[in-house]
């Protein structure tokens, strides 16, 4: 889920890559897949860990939705106000993926290690 979100928010697009609209579709699909898996398996995890996972997923979901609104429109057809809002949504999503998600992921990994008895 996070790698698809990162690809969607990436500021760099390589030759032959999917466009933003397709990346949005894939990211949303992976989010749905994650939520279904998580809902079925949350009983196996402590409530605190479930809350952390859910918070991270909801934050990523929120940013994908916010930027996804603009992803299907061509840049040339946007007025200045919409272009500015698109850029804000894009930057907020990128910031969340590059700065907030790694911190949340590290904390989740530490909690998983504690549960498994693999802490240092």
C-alpha positions as CSV (number, residue, x, y, z in Angstrom):
1,X,0.0,0.0,0.0
2,X,2.7,2.5,0.9
3,X,4.8,1.8,-2.2
4,X,1.8,2.4,-4.4
5,X,1.0,5.6,-2.5
6,X,4.6,6.7,-2.9
7,X,4.5,6.0,-6.6
8,X,1.3,8.0,-6.9
9,X,2.7,11.0,-5.0
10,X,6.2,10.9,-6.6
11,X,7.3,14.2,-8.1
12,X,9.3,12.3,-10.7
13,X,7.7,10.2,-13.5
14,X,9.8,8.0,-15.7
15,X,9.3,7.2,-19.3
16,X,6.8,4.3,-19.7
17,X,5.3,4.7,-16.3
18,X,1.6,4.7,-15.7
19,X,0.0,8.2,-15.6
20,X,-1.3,9.7,-12.3
21,X,-4.9,8.6,-12.9
22,X,-3.8,4.9,-13.3
23,X,-1.5,5.2,-10.2
24,X,-4.4,6.6,-8.3
25,X,-6.6,3.6,-9.3
26,X,-3.8,1.2,-8.2
27,X,-3.2,3.0,-4.9
28,X,-6.9,3.0,-4.1
29,X,-7.1,-0.7,-5.0
30,X,-4.2,-1.5,-2.7
31,X,-5.8,0.5,0.1
32,X,-9.0,-1.5,-0.2
33,X,-7.0,-4.7,-0.2
34,X,-5.2,-3.6,2.9
35,X,-8.4,-2.6,4.8
36,X,-10.0,-5.9,4.0
37,X,-7.0,-7.9,5.1
38,X,-6.6,-5.7,8.2
39,X,-10.3,-6.1,9.2
40,X,-10.1,-9.9,9.0
41,X,-6.8,-10.1,11.0
42,X,-7.0,-7.3,13.5
43,X,-8.1,-9.8,16.2
44,X,-4.5,-11.1,16.3
45,X,-2.9,-7.8,17.2
46,X,-3.1,-5.7,20.3
47,X,-5.5,-2.8,20.2
48,X,-2.8,-0.2,20.4
49,X,-1.1,-1.7,17.3
50,X,-4.4,-1.8,15.5
51,X,-5.0,1.8,16.2
52,X,-1.5,2.8,14.9
53,X,-2.0,0.8,11.7
54,X,-5.5,2.2,11.2
55,X,-4.3,5.7,11.7
56,X,-1.5,5.3,9.2
57,X,-3.8,3.8,6.6
58,X,-6.4,6.5,7.1
59,X,-3.9,9.2,6.8
60,X,-2.5,7.7,3.5
61,X,-6.1,7.2,2.3
62,X,-7.0,10.8,3.0
63,X,-4.0,12.1,1.0
64,X,-4.7,9.8,-1.9
65,X,-8.3,11.0,-2.0
66,X,-7.3,14.7,-1.8
67,X,-4.8,14.5,-4.6
68,X,-6.7,11.9,-6.6
69,X,-9.5,14.5,-7.2
70,X,-7.0,16.3,-9.4
71,X,-5.1,13.4,-10.9
72,X,-7.5,12.7,-13.7
73,X,-7.4,16.3,-15.1
74,X,-4.8,17.5,-17.6
75,X,-2.7,20.4,-16.3
76,X,-3.6,22.6,-19.3
77,X,-7.2,22.6,-18.4
78,X,-6.8,23.9,-14.8
79,X,-7.2,27.5,-13.7
80,X,-4.7,29.0,-11.3
81,X,-6.8,28.4,-8.2
82,X,-7.3,24.7,-9.0
83,X,-3.7,24.3,-10.0
84,X,-2.6,25.8,-6.7
85,X,-4.9,23.4,-4.7
86,X,-3.7,20.5,-6.7
87,X,-0.1,21.4,-5.9
88,X,-0.9,21.7,-2.2
89,X,-2.6,18.3,-2.1
90,X,0.2,16.7,-4.0
91,X,2.9,18.2,-1.7
92,X,0.9,17.2,1.4
93,X,0.7,13.7,0.2
94,X,4.3,13.5,-0.7
95,X,5.3,15.0,2.7
96,X,3.1,12.4,4.5
97,X,4.7,9.5,2.5
98,X,8.3,10.7,2.8
99,X,8.2,12.1,6.4
100,X,5.2,10.8,8.4
101,X,4.8,7.3,7.1
102,X,8.4,6.2,7.8
103,X,8.1,7.3,11.4
104,X,4.8,5.4,11.8
105,X,6.2,2.4,10.1
106,X,9.3,2.3,12.3
107,X,7.1,2.5,15.4
108,X,4.9,-0.4,14.1
109,X,7.9,-2.5,13.3
110,X,9.3,-2.0,16.8
111,X,5.9,-3.0,18.3
112,X,5.8,-6.1,16.1
113,X,9.3,-7.1,17.2
114,X,8.3,-6.7,20.8
115,X,5.3,-8.9,20.2
116,X,7.5,-11.5,18.6
117,X,10.1,-11.3,21.3
118,X,12.7,-10.1,18.8
119,X,13.6,-6.8,20.5
120,X,17.2,-6.0,21.2
